[in-house]
């Protein structure tokens, strides 16, 4: 019986783009974590459409990604490649409209372009909307078009757009809602300790049939993209511009702990078999507060009519289409079998010991010594398991675009041994000819018995020291013999 297709967060998007804040480090000193400032890569703020059986994902910092199955993604560089933070795309009257923070409106006949500029976003008096931050374009069933935007203390705004001239508002801006300090999760800070402010941002509208009528769920995120407390909430109404009521079940998507934490700013999208899916930003913050990744999980409507998200998963999940009931989850039943267990390595750079590769954190990493010509990392599983998938999260301590030290495909060999010691090794993955640049690399394979795993690094970019922030082996415990 063939294996069912799985995916694993963070999503393994190829060709991760350069972080926008690394283009001008001198002007962003206060926003850097590492000293001195380093280059980094990021994706965040995903806007996704499911069109003619394919997923199209448009994140901040570089676009776009396409998937036929919700598990394997291809990079299609489009123009504009990076039109600003928080891009949004909507299908309206058979054409695709694109905009982003402080960006004009673009239009194309295909989701991958070519996009041509329509013009700046204008209010109902014909003036440019100057605070056009974290926008979202929403097309309703009746052909009407709406826009929502907002970032900071003045709340989430909305307008009705001219369906014939989509960059022009027909109605005055209306504040949908603002930061409410009685919502503890919205309060600013890692522990929601600052009641005085919040970054209420990243609106997204989704219309869902609930008990026979269309309900409008206007989602948003708070309190700040740099915090583990970052999460997604929603208000609900009976019309695109409200009035809106704070949903009883909030936040709808939040997780402070683990590898995939701080899930916020994203979207809720209808997928195959009448399913709902949430795509979201989650934090890394190893180099910069905007060092982020993208994840996805099922969403749904509970018995009380509340929107919810099953987030944030960090183990293999069945790809969209396998389990249409979100309350059941899409978990594939595979657990990490090597976390917090004994690790060995051929060498280690100072302060970069092998245990950092399996400590459920993307902010720490193992790094081999500089003179190690063929580094390897070994994980002892402390028992015998049927292993069938691996997730690798690489780090790039030497990344320096201006000096020409840039990413390229990393090549490696994964071997498993059914014995706790000895020289009996079986190749599980041969990626010595890997041609994809995968900052996050998730791969599944036929189950193999394993008591140990050895990852050998074969090739990496010159002067870019290879580092592994996460090596997760996924499997099931072998049944005890009788």
C-alpha positions in Angstrom: 0.0 0.0 0.0 1.6 3.4 -1.0 2.3 5.9 1.7 -0.1 8.7 2.1 1.3 12.1 1.2 2.4 14.2 4.2 3.8 17.6 4.9 5.5 19.1 7.9 5.9 22.6 9.3 7.7 24.9 8.7 6.7 24.5 5.1 9.7 23.4 2.9 9.5 26.3 0.5 12.5 26.3 -2.0 14.6 29.4 -2.6 13.8 31.2 0.6 14.2 34.9 -0.1 16.6 37.4 1.5 15.2 39.2 4.5 14.0 42.6 3.6 15.7 44.2 6.6 19.1 42.8 5.7 19.3 45.2 2.7 20.0 48.2 4.9 21.3 47.1 8.2 22.5 50.5 9.2 19.0 51.9 9.3 17.6 49.0 11.4 20.0 48.8 14.3 17.3 48.7 16.9 15.6 45.7 15.1 18.6 43.4 15.1 19.1 40.6 17.6 22.5 39.3 16.7 25.6 41.5 17.0 27.0 42.5 14.6 24.1 42.5 12.2 24.0 39.5 9.8 22.1 38.7 6.7 19.1 36.4 7.0 16.3 34.8 5.0 12.6 35.1 5.8 9.1 34.4 4.6 6.0 35.6 6.4 2.5 37.1 6.0 1.2 34.4 3.5 -1.7 35.2 1.2 -2.9 32.0 -0.4 -5.5 31.2 -3.0 -6.7 27.7 -4.1 -7.4 27.9 -7.8 -8.2 25.2 -10.3 -6.8 22.5 -8.1 -3.5 24.3 -7.2 -2.3 26.3 -4.2 -0.7 29.7 -4.9 1.2 31.2 -1.9 2.3 34.8 -1.9 4.5 35.6 1.1 6.5 38.7 2.2 10.0 39.1 0.9 9.6 37.2 -2.4 6.9 35.6 -4.6 5.5 33.2 -5.5 5.0 29.5 -4.6 2.8 26.9 -6.2 1.7 23.4 -5.1 -0.5 20.8 -6.7 -0.9 18.8 -3.4 -0.3 21.2 -0.5 2.8 19.3 0.4 5.5 20.0 -2.3 6.1 23.6 -3.4 7.7 25.1 -6.5 9.1 28.6 -6.6 8.0 30.8 -9.6 9.7 34.1 -9.5 7.1 36.7 -10.5 7.2 40.4 -11.1 6.9 42.3 -8.9 9.0 39.8 -6.9 8.8 41.8 -3.7 6.3 44.7 -3.8 6.3 45.2 -0.1 5.5 43.4 3.2 2.2 41.5 3.5 1.1 41.0 -0.1 -2.5 40.1 -0.9 -4.1 38.6 -4.0 -7.7 38.2 -5.0 -9.5 36.8 -8.0 -12.1 39.3 -9.2 -14.0 39.0 -12.5 -11.6 36.5 -13.8 -8.5 38.6 -13.1 -6.0 38.5 -10.3 -5.3 41.7 -8.3 -2.2 42.1 -6.2 -1.1 44.7 -3.7 1.0 45.0 -0.5 2.0 47.5 2.2 2.3 50.9 0.7 2.2 49.4 -2.8 0.0 50.2 -5.8 -2.5 47.8 -7.2 -1.4 45.3 -9.9 -3.5 43.1 -12.2 -2.8 39.9 -14.2 -4.8 37.3 -16.2 -2.9 34.5 -14.5 -2.0 34.0 -10.8 1.7 34.0 -11.8 1.4 37.1 -13.9 2.7 39.0 -15.7 1.3 41.7 -13.4 0.9 45.3 -14.6 0.3 48.3 -12.4 -3.2 49.7 -12.1 -2.4 52.6 -9.9 -2.2 53.7 -6.2 -5.0 52.8 -3.8 -7.3 55.8 -3.5 -10.0 56.7 -0.9 -13.5 57.8 -1.9 -12.3 61.4 -2.3 -9.6 60.3 -4.8 -6.7 60.7 -2.4 -3.9 58.2 -1.9 -4.5 56.0 1.1 -1.3 56.8 3.0 -1.6 54.3 5.8 -2.0 51.3 3.4 -0.4 48.7 5.7 -1.1 45.0 5.9 -3.9 45.1 3.3 -6.3 42.4 2.3 -8.6 42.3 -0.8 -11.8 40.3 -0.5 -14.2 39.4 -3.3 -17.8 38.6 -2.1 -20.2 36.2 -3.8 -22.2 39.0 -5.3 -19.2 40.4 -7.2 -18.5 43.3 -4.8 -15.0 43.9 -3.8 -13.7 45.1 -0.4 -10.4 46.1 1.2 -9.2 45.8 4.8 -6.0 47.1 6.3 -4.3 48.1 9.5 -1.1 47.9 11.6 -0.9 49.4 15.0 -3.1 51.2 17.5 -5.7 52.8 15.1 -7.3 49.4 14.4 -8.5 47.5 11.4 -10.1 49.6 8.7 -12.4 48.6 5.8 -13.9 50.0 2.6 -16.0 48.9 -0.3 -14.0 49.2 -3.6 -15.3 50.1 -7.0 -15.6 46.7 -8.8 -14.9 48.4 -12.1 -11.9 50.4 -10.7 -10.6 48.2 -7.9 -8.0 50.7 -6.8 -10.7 53.2 -5.9 -12.8 53.2 -2.7 -16.6 53.8 -3.0 -17.2 54.2 0.7 -15.5 56.1 3.5 -13.1 54.1 5.6 -14.8 52.4 8.6 -13.0 51.2 11.7 -14.0 47.5 12.0 -12.4 47.2 15.5 -9.4 48.4 17.6 -7.0 46.9 20.1 -9.0 45.9 23.2 -6.8 45.6 26.4 -9.5 43.3 28.0 -8.3 40.7 25.5 -5.2 39.6 27.4 -3.7 37.8 24.4 -3.6 41.1 22.4 -1.5 42.9 25.0 2.1 43.7 23.8 5.1 41.7 24.9 6.3 38.1 25.1 4.1 37.6 28.2 1.5 40.1 27.2 2.9 42.3 30.0 2.3 45.7 28.4 -1.3 46.7 28.5 -0.7 50.1 26.9 -0.3 49.0 23.3 -0.6 46.3 20.7 0.2 45.8 17.0 -3.3 44.8 15.8 -2.5 43.9 12.2 -2.8 41.4 9.3 -6.5 41.4 8.6 -8.0 38.6 6.5 -11.7 38.1 5.6 -13.2 34.7 4.9 -16.9 34.0 4.3 -18.1 30.6 5.6 -21.6 29.0 5.5 -22.7 28.5 9.1 -26.1 26.9 9.8 -27.3 27.8 6.3 -26.2 31.4 6.1 -23.0 33.2 5.1 -21.0 34.5 8.0 -18.1 36.9 7.7 -15.0 36.1 9.8 -12.5 39.0 9.9 -9.3 37.6 11.3 -6.4 39.6 12.6 -3.2 39.2 14.6 -1.6 40.6 17.7 0.5 41.7 19.7 3.7 41.7 17.6 5.3 39.5 15.0 8.5 39.2 17.1 6.8 37.4 20.1 5.9 33.9 20.9 2.6 35.4 22.1 1.8 36.3 18.5 -1.5 34.8 17.5 -4.6 35.1 15.4 -8.1 36.1 16.5 -11.4 36.9 14.8 -14.5 39.0 14.8 -17.6 37.8 13.1 -20.5 39.6 11.4 -23.3 39.3 8.9 -22.0 41.8 6.3 -18.6 42.5 4.8 -18.2 45.8 6.7 -19.9 44.7 9.9 -20.9 45.4 12.5 -18.5 42.8 13.9 -18.6 41.0 17.3 -15.6 39.5 19.0 -15.9 35.7 18.7 -16.3 33.8 21.9 -13.5 31.4 21.0 -10.3 33.5 20.8 -7.5 33.5 19.9 -8.2 31.0 17.2 -4.6 30.2 16.5 -1.8 30.4 19.1 1.1 28.5 20.5 3.9 29.9 22.6 6.1 26.8 22.8 8.1 24.4 20.6 9.7 24.7 17.2 6.6 26.3 15.5 5.6 29.1 17.8 3.9 32.5 17.6 1.5 31.5 14.7 0.0 34.8 13.4 -0.5 37.0 10.3 -1.8 34.8 7.6 -5.0 33.7 5.9 -7.9 31.2 6.0 -8.5 29.5 2.7 -11.1 27.0 1.3 -9.3 23.9 0.0 -10.2 20.6 -1.6 -13.2 18.5 -0.3 -14.8 21.6 1.4 -11.9 21.9 3.8 -10.6 25.1 5.4 -6.9 25.7 5.8 -5.0 28.3 7.8 -1.6 29.6 6.6 0.4 31.6 9.1 3.6 33.3 10.0 5.7 31.8 12.9 8.8 33.3 14.5 12.5 32.2 14.5 14.2 35.4 15.6 17.7 34.0 15.6 19.3 36.9 13.8 16.5 39.5 13.4 13.0 39.9 14.8 11.7 39.5 11.3 13.4 36.2 10.8 10.3 34.1 10.3 8.8 31.0 8.5 5.4 29.9 7.2 3.2 27.0 8.4 -0.2 25.6 7.6 -2.9 23.6 9.5 -6.6 22.7 9.1 -9.2 25.2 10.2 -12.9 24.7 10.8 -16.2 25.8 12.4 -17.1 24.2 15.8 -20.6 23.2 17.0 -21.1 26.8 18.3 -20.3 28.4 15.0 -16.9 29.6 16.0 -13.9 29.6 13.6 -10.9 27.7 14.9 -7.5 26.5 13.7 -5.7 23.3 14.7 -2.3 25.0 15.2 0.6 24.9 15.3 1.6 21.4 14.3 5.3 20.4 14.0 5.0 16.7 13.2 4.0 15.2 9.8 0.5 15.8 8.8 -1.6 14.3 6.0 -1.7 16.7 3.0 -5.0 18.4 2.2 -7.7 16.0 0.9 -6.9 13.0 3.2 -8.9 14.0 6.3 -11.7 16.5 5.6 -12.9 16.7 9.2 -10.7 19.4 11.0 -11.8 18.3 14.4 -10.2 14.9 13.7 -6.9 16.6 12.7 -4.6 15.7 9.9 -1.9 14.1 12.1 -0.1 11.2 10.3 0.7 9.4 13.6 4.4 9.9 13.3 6.4 11.3 16.3 9.9 12.7 16.6 11.9 9.8 17.9 15.2 11.5 18.5 14.3 14.7 20.4 16.4 15.4 23.5 18.3 12.1 23.0 22.0 11.5 22.8 23.8 13.2 19.9 27.4 12.8 18.5 29.2 14.7 15.8 32.5 14.5 13.9 33.4 17.9 15.3 31.8 21.0 16.7 32.5 24.7 16.4 32.9 26.5 19.8 29.5 26.8 21.5 27.7 24.8 18.7 27.4 21.3 20.2 25.4 18.6 18.6 22.6 18.6 21.2 21.5 21.9 19.7 20.2 20.0 16.7 17.5 18.2 18.6 16.4 20.6 21.3 13.1 21.8 19.6 14.4 25.3 18.9 15.2 27.1 15.7 17.4 29.6 17.5 20.2 27.2 18.4 22.2 25.0 16.1 25.0 22.5 15.7 27.9 23.6 13.6 31.0 21.5 12.7 34.5 22.8 13.2 35.9 25.0 10.4 38.5 22.4 9.3 36.0 19.4 9.2 36.0 18.4 5.5 33.1 15.9 5.7 31.1 16.6 8.9 28.6 14.1 10.2 25.9 14.3 12.9 24.7 11.1 14.7 21.5 10.6 16.7 21.0 7.7 19.1 17.3 6.9 19.4 17.5 5.1 22.7 15.4 2.3 21.3 14.3 0.8 18.0 11.8 2.6 15.8 10.3 2.4 12.3 11.6 5.7 10.9 10.0 7.1 7.7 10.6 10.9 7.5 13.1 13.6 8.3 12.9 17.3 8.8 16.1 19.4 8.5 16.2 23.1 9.4 19.5 24.6 8.2 21.1 27.8 9.5 23.5 30.0 7.6 26.0 31.7 10.0 28.2 33.0 7.2 25.5 34.4 5.0 26.6 37.6 3.4 24.9 38.6 0.1 27.0 41.7 -0.5 30.2 39.6 -0.2 28.9 37.0 -2.6 28.4 34.4 0.1 24.9 33.3 -0.9 22.8 30.1 -0.6 22.7 27.2 -2.9 21.5 23.6 -2.6 23.0 21.6 0.3 23.9 18.0 -0.3 23.9 15.2 2.3 23.4 11.5 3.0 21.1 10.0 5.6 21.8 6.5 6.9 20.0 4.5 9.5 21.3 1.6 11.5 19.0 -1.0 13.1 21.6 -1.6 15.8 22.7 0.7 18.7 26.4 0.2 17.7 28.5 -1.3 14.9 29.0 -0.5 11.2 25.7 -1.7 9.8 24.2 1.3 7.9 21.4 1.5 5.4 20.9 4.5 3.1 17.5 6.1 3.8 18.0 9.2 1.7 20.7 9.9 -0.9 20.7 13.7 -1.4 24.2 13.9 -2.7 22.9 15.3 -5.9 20.3 17.6 -4.4 19.5 20.5 -6.7 17.0 22.4 -4.6 17.8 25.2 -2.2 15.8 24.2 0.8 16.3 26.1 4.0 13.7 23.8 5.5 13.9 20.3 4.1 11.2 17.7 4.8 11.3 14.3 3.1 9.5 11.0 3.7 10.7 7.5 2.6 9.7 3.9 3.1 9.8 2.9 6.8 13.2 1.5 8.0 14.1 0.0 11.4 16.5 2.3 13.2 18.3 2.6 16.5 20.7 5.3 15.2 20.8 7.8 12.4 23.8 9.4 10.7 23.6 12.5 8.6 26.8 13.2 6.5 27.2 16.6 4.9 28.6 16.3 1.5 28.6 19.8 -0.1 27.7 23.4 1.0 28.4 26.9 -0.3 32.0 28.1 0.2 32.4 30.3 3.3 28.9 29.6 4.4 29.4 27.5 7.5 26.7 24.7 7.5 24.6 24.6 10.6 21.6 22.4 11.6 19.0 24.0 13.9 16.7 21.0 13.8 17.2 17.4 12.8 14.0 15.6 13.5 13.5 11.9 12.7 9.9 10.8 12.6 8.5 7.3 13.1 6.7 4.8 15.2 7.9 2.5 17.9 8.4 -1.1 16.8 6.0 -3.5 18.3 7.6 -5.6 21.1 8.5 -9.1 20.1 6.6 -12.0 21.8 
